[in-house]
Amino acid sequence: MRTRALIVAVLLLLAGCTADAGDDGGPVTLRFQSLAWQEESVQANKDLVKEWNATHSDVKVDYVQGSWSSVHDQLLTSFEGGEAPDIIHDASDDLADFAYGGYLADLTGLLPARLTSDIPRRSWETTTFGDGVYGVPFLQEPRVLVANATWLKRSGVRIPTPEHPWSWAEFRKITQQLSGDGKYGVAWPLKEPVSATLNLSLSAGGQLFHRGADGKVTVRFEAGDEVVPRTVHDQVDTDRSASPTTLGSGGSDTLPGFFGGRYAMVPLGFSYRQQIVQQAPEGFDWQVLPAPAGADGLAQGVSPQTLSVAEDSPHKKEAAAFIDFLLRPKNMVRLALGDWMLPTGTQALADPALHTTKDDWATGTALAEHLRPAPAQSVRGYAEWKDKVATPAFQEYYSGAIGLGELRERLEDDGNLVLARYQR
């Protein structure tokens, strides 16, 4: 028995030594899990990993392909199993539970001043939980209106610009003007209605989540929170200017009808331009318009893509150095172009490649200064609130199954019961 115990102890000691790459004088190996999925974006990430490896003999990076559709559960499993990648690509609205749960490293003090000063504070707020910073926000996208340019020109409606956007009331009137004969002024793809509604509601002063002096968050559905839901509801159920059939659709699902002349406009994320460029029929003229403005102008919430370091990583400094390399201004531009999104860094955002009229890059870049942290950014329990309470409530309201009063009651009463369990 003593011999067997000694063997087990030696094996455990050897396992501990071999798990920490680099201790034997060989190169440190970091695993970088990327969620890039578009061909250009995957290539940009792989090229940057290759460039790093070619110039860093002592720290090698292995590219690991992840998936947006399963990243939360996959990361949770890997964290609990001690198998998390060193460098983690995710979105800021997915970080709260991981940060508070101790799975992510606090990056305070690990990142160079060049990087921390280049990204605006409002972006850093999306990855700050308590007193720590648990991710680097690097890519973001505004929600915009993608419009059939020919249709709008023929109608004679005023074309909005970032300097002179439509109001929500004007937007509703214009979609009425554009509708008729089986065609709709707008198609709202609201298969996932919560983030779209909450983020656009910032323009009207909506906040929904309110943090008290005790640090606890409660849901209050107030006047500013009503503007966007009521606009969508009235377009669908009163004006018949929005297609009811797209409410359960994803953004990509609306593109065939958009190209076919069934809808004049579709609210989409800025990155959908890539699909439009690839799929639009020859001669189809489209343009990007800013989302409507409210009492707070063009403000809208975003949850930037992020890069984090696992708390269990034995090579946090090396991981932070790779993140710094990946997010140098020129590299950040490459990542932004590959994903058809906007960089958070001010130097990267100023790059001429992101200010061209081609594919309406300039319109999106003009909206960058109006982007704010998504309302639910630091709310523990948001994922459960969204799935169990808010998603079905908004879906039923938009379809006309319930009224505004019941929507408010469910978001507040049922929602606060959910959040309370996370704040005991």
C-alpha positions, -999 to 999 in steps of 0.1 A, spaced: 0 0 0 28 24 8 45 17 -25 12 23 -44 7 56 -25 42 67 -33 37 59 -70 4 79 -70 21 109 -53 50 109 -78 25 107 -107 5 137 -93 37 157 -89 48 150 -124 13 159 -137 15 192 -119 49 200 -134 39 191 -170 7 210 -168 26 243 -164 42 247 -198 74 266 -199 87 256 -165 112 232 -181 127 260 -202 105 253 -232 81 278 -247 49 287 -229 18 276 -249 -14 296 -246 -48 285 -259 -68 312 -275 -104 304 -281 -119 326 -308 -156 329 -317 -149 344 -351 -172 327 -377 -172 348 -408 -145 336 -433 -127 370 -433 -128 372 -395 -115 337 -390 -87 344 -414 -78 377 -397 -76 360 -363 -55 330 -376 -32 354 -395 -25 374 -363 -19 342 -343 6 331 -370 23 365 -369 26 363 -331 41 328 -332 66 339 -359 80 366 -336 77 351 -302 97 319 -297 92 318 -260 53 321 -260 33 301 -286 -4 305 -291 -27 277 -302 -59 289 -321 -90 271 -308 -123 275 -327 -154 282 -305 -190 289 -313 -213 318 -303 -243 295 -301 -228 274 -273 -201 295 -257 -217 302 -223 -224 265 -215 -191 254 -230 -171 279 -209 -190 270 -177 -181 234 -183 -145 241 -190 -141 264 -160 -156 239 -136 -135 211 -152 -102 231 -150 -99 230 -188 -106 267 -197 -86 283 -225 -61 309 -214 -75 337 -236 -113 338 -240 -133 355 -267 -168 363 -256 -193 392 -253 -195 416 -224 -231 407 -215 -219 371 -209 -192 380 -184 -210 390 -152 -216 356 -138 -181 344 -148 -165 375 -133 -184 373 -100 -179 335 -99 -142 339 -99 -135 323 -133 -120 353 -150 -88 371 -141 -89 407 -130 -69 425 -157 -62 455 -136 -24 461 -138 -19 434 -165 -26 456 -195 -3 483 -209 -13 520 -206 -14 522 -244 -43 499 -246 -62 510 -215 -60 547 -226 -69 540 -262 -103 525 -254 -129 549 -240 -141 546 -204 -177 540 -215 -164 508 -232 -144 497 -202 -176 500 -181 -190 470 -201 -163 448 -186 -160 463 -151 -177 443 -124 -172 455 -88 -136 467 -85 -122 446 -113 -119 446 -151 -125 412 -165 -123 417 -203 -110 440 -230 -139 453 -251 -126 455 -287 -154 452 -313 -189 466 -312 -218 473 -336 -247 497 -336 -281 486 -347 -290 504 -379 -318 505 -404 -308 488 -437 -331 503 -464 -341 497 -500 -326 529 -514 -346 528 -546 -379 524 -527 -371 553 -503 -360 576 -531 -392 570 -551 -414 576 -520 -399 610 -515 -395 606 -477 -368 625 -459 -336 604 -457 -322 605 -422 -285 610 -414 -265 607 -381 -267 645 -379 -305 646 -386 -320 612 -377 -357 603 -376 -375 605 -343 -394 574 -332 -426 591 -341 -414 601 -375 -401 566 -381 -436 552 -374 -452 577 -398 -427 570 -425 -432 532 -423 -470 539 -427 -462 559 -459 -441 531 -473 -467 504 -467 -495 490 -487 -504 465 -514 -490 436 -493 -457 454 -487 -444 467 -454 -424 498 -444 -404 477 -419 -397 441 -409 -386 436 -373 -367 404 -368 -373 398 -332 -367 361 -325 -344 375 -297 -364 406 -287 -349 415 -254 -314 430 -263 -328 448 -294 -356 464 -274 -335 473 -243 -305 486 -263 -326 508 -287 -346 521 -257 -316 540 -244 -323 565 -271 -356 573 -255 -342 574 -220 -352 539 -211 -330 521 -186 -353 493 -171 -327 481 -146 -321 504 -116 -294 499 -90 -302 511 -55 -279 525 -28 -275 490 -15 -262 478 -48 -292 457 -56 -309 459 -90 -347 462 -96 -367 463 -128 -389 494 -134 -406 497 -167 -410 535 -170 -420 560 -197 -387 559 -215 -389 521 -216 -423 522 -234 -413 542 -265 -396 514 -285 -420 486 -276 -450 507 -283 -436 518 -317 -430 482 -327 -464 470 -313 -483 498 -331 -465 492 -364 -475 456 -363 -509 456 -347 -523 491 -354 -507 506 -385 -500 473 -403 -468 489 -414 -446 461 -400 -447 425 -411 -462 403 -383 -445 372 -398 -409 383 -391 -414 388 -354 -402 352 -348 -374 355 -373 -337 361 -370 -320 388 -390 -308 366 -418 -343 352 -423 -356 387 -434 -331 392 -461 -349 372 -489 -380 393 -484 -360 425 -482 -342 417 -515 -376 406 -530 -392 440 -523 -415 430 -495 -400 453 -469 -386 488 -473 -364 486 -442 -350 460 -417 -334 469 -384 -302 449 -381 -267 449 -366 -241 468 -386 -222 436 -394 -251 422 -415 -238 444 -443 -215 415 -452 -243 391 -458 -261 418 -478 -231 424 -500 -227 386 -506 -264 378 -511 -281 409 -527 -292 404 -563 -273 423 -589 -285 459 -592 -301 459 -557 -295 494 -542 -294 495 -504 -282 519 -478 -275 521 -441 -295 546 -420 -291 554 -383 -317 540 -359 -343 565 -348 -335 590 -321 -354 598 -289 -350 621 -259 -314 610 -255 -305 613 -292 -289 584 -310 -278 567 -278 -280 529 -278 -267 501 -258 -240 476 -270 -224 446 -256 -189 446 -272 -170 415 -281 -143 409 -254 -111 392 -247 -106 378 -212 -80 357 -193 -90 326 -173 -83 330 -136 -68 294 -137 -43 303 -164 -7 300 -150 4 325 -177 -17 356 -172 11 381 -181 18 363 -213 -19 361 -221 -23 398 -215 7 405 -238 -9 385 -266 -41 405 -261 -21 437 -264 -6 425 -296 -39 414 -310 -54 448 -303 -27 471 -316 -45 498 -337 -37 483 -371 -45 448 -359 -78 460 -343 -87 475 -377 -80 441 -394 -103 424 -369 -130 451 -374 -129 448 -411 -130 410 -409 -161 411 -387 -177 442 -405 -179 458 -371 -165 489 -353 -133 488 -332 -136 503 -297 -101 518 -299 -99 555 -308 -68 551 -330 -83 522 -349 -117 539 -353 -99 569 -370 -85 546 -397 -95 558 -432 -107 523 -441 -135 527 -416 -147 560 -430 -155 551 -466 -188 555 -483 -184 521 -498 -207 497 -479 -217 526 -457 -188 522 -433 -189 560 -426 -225 559 -414 -218 533 -388 -185 549 -377 -204 582 -371 -226 563 -346 -197 550 -325 -197 580 -301 -233 573 -292 -228 537 -281 -232 530 -244 -231 499 -222 -261 478 -226 -286 483 -197 -283 447 -185 -245 447 -186 -237 441 -149 -270 425 -138 -266 391 -122 -294 368 -132 -300 387 -165 -297 355 -185 -325 338 -166 -346 369 -165 -343 372 -203 -351 336 -211 -378 329 -186 -395 363 -182 -386 390 -208 -384 370 -240 -419 355 -238 -434 387 -224 -421 408 -253 -430 382 -279 -466 381 -266 -468 419 -265 -455 424 -300 -478 398 -314 -508 415 -297 -515 387 -273 -511 409 -242 -513 447 -236 -487 472 -222 -500 468 -187 -494 431 -186 -460 435 -202 -450 459 -174 -464 436 -147 -445 406 -160 -412 424 -165 -414 440 -131 -431 415 -108 -419 382 -123 -386 398 -132 -377 411 -98 -385 377 -83 -358 362 -105 -332 389 -98 -338 387 -61 -325 351 -60 -292 363 -73 -289 392 -49 -294 376 -15 
